[in-house]
Amino acid sequence: MCTVFHRKRRFPGGSENSCYRHRAKHKDRVWSYDFVTDRTEEGRQLRLLVTVDEYTRECLAIEVAGSFTAQDVVGVLQYLFAVRGTPEDIRSDNGPEFVAKRVCGWPDQAGGKTLFIAKRSPWENSNVESFNGKLRDELLNREMFLSLSEARWVIDRWRMDYNHNWLHSSLNYQAPAAFAAGSVLPASATPQPPEHCLIT
């Protein structure tokens, strides 16, 4: 009799901080953020710092710059926390801008918590990765930006359209902004309008 042994497959997103094990159960429970890279027509690098609410699928911000320092990332978080309230957790990969002491310590000081996914495991942050795929397929691969200022304007208009007009089956075929408006916040959360525009 021949016995065949099969190697067990590890469940993707198996670390404690993955979106599979640490799920967002209400608005502002978990935000996730990540970087996307593009270029202007002249070849100048564009970096996009994307922040999404995992429960409502809202894109809270797409900050566009040539480069980001740790202090720039903190500045975006400070603004979002001020206009939206502090999330319980904020999830990211282990990129240098996110693991810098200045960045990973700031949410803790504001009352939140940082969640770092396992290295080289983007599927553990699948909500923001899915959004980034839509952003690239529907906008970045189709548009040629002449300048940084044009990129900022066009990208923020696309973000507004996504939040208000894109229907999601996971949200009962509502747009993220409409779903967020009808979401019941925990008593400790601060209700804030879902839309805002970063000014740099």
Contacts in CASP RR format, 6 or more apart in sequence:
PFRMAT RR
TARGET T0000
AUTHOR 0000-0000-0000
METHOD contacts of the structure
MODEL  1
MCTVFHRKRRFPGGSENSCYRHRAKHKDRVWSYDFVTDRTEEGRQLRLLV
TVDEYTRECLAIEVAGSFTAQDVVGVLQYLFAVRGTPEDIRSDNGPEFVA
KRVCGWPDQAGGKTLFIAKRSPWENSNVESFNGKLRDELLNREMFLSLSE
ARWVIDRWRMDYNHNWLHSSLNYQAPAAFAAGSVLPASATPQPPEHCLIT
11 20 0 8 1.000
12 20 0 8 1.000
12 121 0 8 1.000
12 123 0 8 1.000
12 124 0 8 1.000
13 19 0 8 1.000
13 20 0 8 1.000
13 21 0 8 1.000
13 117 0 8 1.000
13 118 0 8 1.000
13 121 0 8 1.000
13 123 0 8 1.000
13 124 0 8 1.000
14 20 0 8 1.000
14 21 0 8 1.000
14 118 0 8 1.000
14 124 0 8 1.000
15 21 0 8 1.000
15 117 0 8 1.000
15 118 0 8 1.000
15 121 0 8 1.000
15 124 0 8 1.000
16 22 0 8 1.000
17 91 0 8 1.000
17 115 0 8 1.000
17 116 0 8 1.000
17 117 0 8 1.000
17 118 0 8 1.000
17 124 0 8 1.000
18 117 0 8 1.000
18 118 0 8 1.000
18 121 0 8 1.000
18 123 0 8 1.000
18 124 0 8 1.000
18 125 0 8 1.000
19 30 0 8 1.000
19 32 0 8 1.000
19 54 0 8 1.000
19 91 0 8 1.000
19 124 0 8 1.000
19 125 0 8 1.000
19 126 0 8 1.000
19 127 0 8 1.000
20 124 0 8 1.000
22 30 0 8 1.000
22 89 0 8 1.000
22 91 0 8 1.000
22 115 0 8 1.000
23 30 0 8 1.000
23 54 0 8 1.000
24 30 0 8 1.000
24 53 0 8 1.000
24 54 0 8 1.000
24 55 0 8 1.000
24 127 0 8 1.000
25 55 0 8 1.000
26 55 0 8 1.000
26 183 0 8 1.000
26 184 0 8 1.000
26 185 0 8 1.000
26 186 0 8 1.000
27 53 0 8 1.000
27 55 0 8 1.000
27 56 0 8 1.000
27 180 0 8 1.000
27 183 0 8 1.000
27 185 0 8 1.000
27 189 0 8 1.000
28 53 0 8 1.000
28 55 0 8 1.000
28 84 0 8 1.000
28 85 0 8 1.000
28 86 0 8 1.000
28 87 0 8 1.000
28 88 0 8 1.000
28 185 0 8 1.000
28 189 0 8 1.000
29 54 0 8 1.000
29 55 0 8 1.000
29 87 0 8 1.000
29 88 0 8 1.000
29 89 0 8 1.000
30 53 0 8 1.000
30 54 0 8 1.000
30 55 0 8 1.000
30 87 0 8 1.000
30 88 0 8 1.000
30 89 0 8 1.000
30 90 0 8 1.000
30 91 0 8 1.000
30 115 0 8 1.000
31 51 0 8 1.000
31 52 0 8 1.000
31 53 0 8 1.000
31 54 0 8 1.000
31 60 0 8 1.000
31 80 0 8 1.000
31 87 0 8 1.000
31 89 0 8 1.000
31 90 0 8 1.000
31 91 0 8 1.000
32 51 0 8 1.000
32 52 0 8 1.000
32 54 0 8 1.000
32 90 0 8 1.000
32 91 0 8 1.000
32 92 0 8 1.000
32 125 0 8 1.000
32 127 0 8 1.000
32 128 0 8 1.000
33 49 0 8 1.000
33 50 0 8 1.000
33 51 0 8 1.000
33 52 0 8 1.000
33 90 0 8 1.000
33 91 0 8 1.000
33 92 0 8 1.000
33 98 0 8 1.000
33 128 0 8 1.000
34 49 0 8 1.000
34 50 0 8 1.000
34 92 0 8 1.000
34 93 0 8 1.000
34 125 0 8 1.000
34 128 0 8 1.000
34 129 0 8 1.000
34 132 0 8 1.000
35 47 0 8 1.000
35 48 0 8 1.000
35 49 0 8 1.000
35 50 0 8 1.000
35 68 0 8 1.000
35 97 0 8 1.000
36 47 0 8 1.000
36 48 0 8 1.000
36 50 0 8 1.000
36 132 0 8 1.000
36 135 0 8 1.000
36 136 0 8 1.000
36 140 0 8 1.000
37 45 0 8 1.000
37 46 0 8 1.000
37 47 0 8 1.000
37 48 0 8 1.000
38 45 0 8 1.000
38 46 0 8 1.000
38 48 0 8 1.000
38 140 0 8 1.000
38 145 0 8 1.000
38 151 0 8 1.000
39 45 0 8 1.000
39 46 0 8 1.000
40 46 0 8 1.000
40 144 0 8 1.000
40 145 0 8 1.000
40 146 0 8 1.000
40 147 0 8 1.000
40 148 0 8 1.000
40 151 0 8 1.000
41 144 0 8 1.000
41 145 0 8 1.000
41 146 0 8 1.000
42 146 0 8 1.000
44 66 0 8 1.000
44 148 0 8 1.000
45 66 0 8 1.000
45 67 0 8 1.000
46 64 0 8 1.000
46 65 0 8 1.000
46 66 0 8 1.000
46 145 0 8 1.000
46 148 0 8 1.000
46 151 0 8 1.000
47 64 0 8 1.000
47 65 0 8 1.000
47 66 0 8 1.000
47 67 0 8 1.000
47 68 0 8 1.000
48 62 0 8 1.000
48 63 0 8 1.000
48 64 0 8 1.000
48 135 0 8 1.000
48 155 0 8 1.000
49 61 0 8 1.000
49 62 0 8 1.000
49 63 0 8 1.000
49 64 0 8 1.000
49 65 0 8 1.000
49 68 0 8 1.000
49 72 0 8 1.000
49 73 0 8 1.000
49 76 0 8 1.000
50 59 0 8 1.000
50 61 0 8 1.000
50 62 0 8 1.000
50 128 0 8 1.000
50 131 0 8 1.000
50 132 0 8 1.000
50 135 0 8 1.000
51 59 0 8 1.000
51 60 0 8 1.000
51 61 0 8 1.000
51 62 0 8 1.000
51 76 0 8 1.000
51 80 0 8 1.000
52 58 0 8 1.000
52 59 0 8 1.000
52 60 0 8 1.000
52 127 0 8 1.000
52 128 0 8 1.000
52 131 0 8 1.000
53 60 0 8 1.000
53 87 0 8 1.000
53 176 0 8 1.000
53 180 0 8 1.000
54 91 0 8 1.000
54 127 0 8 1.000
54 128 0 8 1.000
55 183 0 8 1.000
56 171 0 8 1.000
56 176 0 8 1.000
56 179 0 8 1.000
56 180 0 8 1.000
56 183 0 8 1.000
56 194 0 8 1.000
57 127 0 8 1.000
57 131 0 8 1.000
57 168 0 8 1.000
57 170 0 8 1.000
57 171 0 8 1.000
57 176 0 8 1.000
57 179 0 8 1.000
58 163 0 8 1.000
58 176 0 8 1.000
58 177 0 8 1.000
58 180 0 8 1.000
58 194 0 8 1.000
59 131 0 8 1.000
59 159 0 8 1.000
59 162 0 8 1.000
59 163 0 8 1.000
59 176 0 8 1.000
60 80 0 8 1.000
60 84 0 8 1.000
60 196 0 8 1.000
61 76 0 8 1.000
61 79 0 8 1.000
61 80 0 8 1.000
61 159 0 8 1.000
61 196 0 8 1.000
61 198 0 8 1.000
62 135 0 8 1.000
62 155 0 8 1.000
62 156 0 8 1.000
62 159 0 8 1.000
63 72 0 8 1.000
63 76 0 8 1.000
63 198 0 8 1.000
63 200 0 8 1.000
64 148 0 8 1.000
64 151 0 8 1.000
64 152 0 8 1.000
64 155 0 8 1.000
65 72 0 8 1.000
65 148 0 8 1.000
65 200 0 8 1.000
66 148 0 8 1.000
68 97 0 8 1.000
69 97 0 8 1.000
70 97 0 8 1.000
70 100 0 8 1.000
70 102 0 8 1.000
70 103 0 8 1.000
71 102 0 8 1.000
72 97 0 8 1.000
73 97 0 8 1.000
73 98 0 8 1.000
73 100 0 8 1.000
73 103 0 8 1.000
74 102 0 8 1.000
74 103 0 8 1.000
74 106 0 8 1.000
76 198 0 8 1.000
77 90 0 8 1.000
77 103 0 8 1.000
77 106 0 8 1.000
77 107 0 8 1.000
77 110 0 8 1.000
78 106 0 8 1.000
79 198 0 8 1.000
81 110 0 8 1.000
83 192 0 8 1.000
83 193 0 8 1.000
83 196 0 8 1.000
84 190 0 8 1.000
84 192 0 8 1.000
84 196 0 8 1.000
85 189 0 8 1.000
85 190 0 8 1.000
85 192 0 8 1.000
86 107 0 8 1.000
86 110 0 8 1.000
86 111 0 8 1.000
86 112 0 8 1.000
86 190 0 8 1.000
87 107 0 8 1.000
87 112 0 8 1.000
88 112 0 8 1.000
88 113 0 8 1.000
89 112 0 8 1.000
89 113 0 8 1.000
89 114 0 8 1.000
89 115 0 8 1.000
90 107 0 8 1.000
90 112 0 8 1.000
90 113 0 8 1.000
90 114 0 8 1.000
90 115 0 8 1.000
91 114 0 8 1.000
91 115 0 8 1.000
91 116 0 8 1.000
91 117 0 8 1.000
91 125 0 8 1.000
91 128 0 8 1.000
92 98 0 8 1.000
92 114 0 8 1.000
92 115 0 8 1.000
92 116 0 8 1.000
92 117 0 8 1.000
92 125 0 8 1.000
93 116 0 8 1.000
93 117 0 8 1.000
93 119 0 8 1.000
93 122 0 8 1.000
93 125 0 8 1.000
94 116 0 8 1.000
94 117 0 8 1.000
94 119 0 8 1.000
97 103 0 8 1.000
98 104 0 8 1.000
98 114 0 8 1.000
98 116 0 8 1.000
99 116 0 8 1.000
104 114 0 8 1.000
104 116 0 8 1.000
105 114 0 8 1.000
107 113 0 8 1.000
107 114 0 8 1.000
108 114 0 8 1.000
117 124 0 8 1.000
117 125 0 8 1.000
118 124 0 8 1.000
122 129 0 8 1.000
123 129 0 8 1.000
134 162 0 8 1.000
135 158 0 8 1.000
138 158 0 8 1.000
139 154 0 8 1.000
139 155 0 8 1.000
139 158 0 8 1.000
143 154 0 8 1.000
145 151 0 8 1.000
145 154 0 8 1.000
152 200 0 8 1.000
156 197 0 8 1.000
156 198 0 8 1.000
160 195 0 8 1.000
162 176 0 8 1.000
163 175 0 8 1.000
163 176 0 8 1.000
163 177 0 8 1.000
163 194 0 8 1.000
163 195 0 8 1.000
164 175 0 8 1.000
164 176 0 8 1.000
164 177 0 8 1.000
164 178 0 8 1.000
165 175 0 8 1.000
166 175 0 8 1.000
166 176 0 8 1.000
167 173 0 8 1.000
167 174 0 8 1.000
167 175 0 8 1.000
168 174 0 8 1.000
168 175 0 8 1.000
168 176 0 8 1.000
168 179 0 8 1.000
171 179 0 8 1.000
172 179 0 8 1.000
176 194 0 8 1.000
177 194 0 8 1.000
177 195 0 8 1.000
180 194 0 8 1.000
181 194 0 8 1.000
185 191 0 8 1.000
END
